[in-house]
Each structure stands twice: as structure tokens, then as C-alpha cells.
Amino acid sequence: MKKHGRELRLTVCLLALAMCATLLCSCLHTGKANSYTAAMPVIVVGSDNYPPFNYMSTDGTPTGVDVELATEAFRRLGCRAKFVTIDWEKKKELVENDTIDCIWGSFTMDGREEEYQWAGPYLYSRQVVAVRSDSDIYTLQDLAGKVVAVQSTTKPEELFLNAEQNGLPRLRRLYSLQNRDLIYTTLIKGYADALATHESAIRQFMKDYSVEYRILDEPLMTARLGVAFSKNRSDDLPQQLTEVFQEMLADGTVRQIVSRYLDDPEHYLDGLEDSTHA
């Protein structure tokens, strides 16, 4: 009887350990939707305040396009997304030292393919230049000798720092500001002649603050948005997330989420849904 009791306890312990192992590994071994529970493994997502992709709602919780996409995508992988606010300039350091699991915040893949492991693309975004409505700047070439404000470590900064090779005119000055909100203030106050960033972010700012900028017709570039993981990550989570993006594009989930925050979702999808059926 004692022997059977010990065997029973051992069997129960082994079953409990197996259940724990299944829970811990579930994020990497299921591609189906699961009910959201607090017991799910947590994926720490690093981002900054960047409406309409990631920002705090009136009740103090993260919301936005990327927040909703991350919540649903990781739920389908059996995980729970936890958004933390990071210093955007330190994003690569934070993902490489495992402070965060991934970088997700309207982040451009183009030109950074070798710096990270990527999941995506899940959306397109145009990098554009905006000016005051009374400005005499109408084309990118009109920026010659002008002052432009950008957020530091972003794609527009990179493009203007290498203006000649990117077919852009030489500026009089480039203001690279750590705080993204300051680039709008710089233009409003007349300290800069133009600003450059994601078109969706500019339109959100104009909507939120009733400000009228004129966006140049010619974009700086059309960028693919993705989720960046450490180059040294050893599991296949980036690939699994890419596959979930394809599912969410095909079943219309991405379009539904984008439509809640951005006008003309087709502008940001532009063939991505079709590619999932190829």
C-alpha cells in the first residue's frame, strides 16, 4: 500500500511538471487562438508613446493599433503581451540584454534587416515631410537650405543624414530630437521649416490638437512595419509571429483593428492581404 501511495504521488508530481512545461512552452508551440488568461507566459513588448500605434488611454492602460495587434497575435500563440514604455534611443540595447522581448511601435524594417530578427511585415507606412500651411515648400527638393526636425534614431534622421546618397537636398540644419512631441512644437514655433515622420503620426497629431499641416505629395519612402527581436534569439517566435500576421491579414483581423484608428486602412495594407493568398 505504501509503495502504491508513493507511486501515485510520483505520478501526480510528474503530471504537474508536465503541465507546467506545457504552459511555459505554449507560446512557441501553438498557432491556434486560446482564451486569454493571466497564467499565460508573458512577452514583454517595448515601445514608446506613439499615437495612434501605442499610447495611454484615459484609464491609463496602453492602447493603439500596435497594442491591439500584439494582444491578439500573442494570444493566438498562447502568450500574453505586456507593453512597457522604453527610451526609444536604447531600444536595441534593451532587446539584446533581454530587458524586453521585442520592439513593437511603428518600427521600420527597411534598412535594418540585418540588425534584428524580424516578424512581419504587418503594415505599410509612409515616411513623409510636413510643413505649415503657408509654407513655400512643395517638393522634397524645396527643402534645400531649410531646417528640418526629426526624432532621433528614426528612418527620416537616417535619410537626411545621408541626404546625397538618398537623393535628398542638403539642409541648412537637421534637428534630431529625442522627444517626438518636440518635433511638432519646433515646427509650430517656426524653429524648423519642416518635420519628417510617419504620415499616420502626423495625421493623428493634427486630429488631436486641431493643427493644420500640409503633407508633401512625394513621400520620403514607403516603409514596411515589423516587430524586432534580438539577433541572438534562439527560438522560432519571430517566425511564428510572422505566420500569425499572415493569418490575421487573411481573416481580416488586421484590417478591423487598423480601421478603428486610421482612415483608409487600404493605404496601410496595400496588397499585404492579397500576398497571404499567394
C-alpha positions, 0 to 999 in steps of 0.5 A: 500500500505504501509503495502504491501511495508513493507511486501515485504521488510520483505520478501526480508530481510528474503530471504537474511538471508536465503541465507546467512545461506545457504552459511555459512552452505554449507560446512557441508551440501553438498557432491556434487562438486560446482564451486569454488568461493571466497564467499565460507566459508573458512577452514583454513588448517595448515601445514608446508613446506613439499615437495612434500605434501605442499610447495611454488611454484615459484609464491609463492602460496602453492602447493603439493599433500596435497594442491591439495587434500584439494582444491578439497575435500573442494570444493566438500563440498562447502568450500574453503581451505586456507593453512597457514604455522604453527610451526609444534611443536604447531600444536595441540595447534593451532587446539584446540584454533581454530587458524586453522581448521585442520592439513593437511601435511603428518600427521600420524594417527597411534598412535594418534587416540585418540588425534584428530578427524580424516578424512581419511585415504587418503594415505599410507606412509612409515616411513623409515631410510636413510643413505649415500651411503657408509654407513655400515648400512643395517638393522634397527638393524645396527643402534645400537650405531649410531646417528640418526636425526629426526624432532621433534614431528614426528612418527620416534622421537616417535619410537626411543624414545621408541626404546625397546618397538618398537623393535628398537636398542638403539642409541648412540644419537637421534637428534630431530630437529625442522627444517626438512631441518636440518635433511638432512644437519646433515646427509650430514655433517656426524653429524648423521649416519642416518635420519628417515622420510617419504620415499616420503620426502626423495625421493623428497629431493634427486630429488631436490638437486641431493643427493644420499641416500640409503633407508633401505629395512625394513621400520620403519612402514607403516603409514596411512595419515589423516587430524586432527581436534580438539577433541572438534569439534562439527560438522560432517566435519571430517566425511564428509571429510572422505566420500569425500576421499572415493569418490575421491579414487573411481573416481580416483581423488586421484590417478591423483593428487598423480601421478603428484608428486610421482612415483608409486602412487600404493605404496601410495594407496595400496588397499585404492581404492579397500576398497571404493568398499567394 
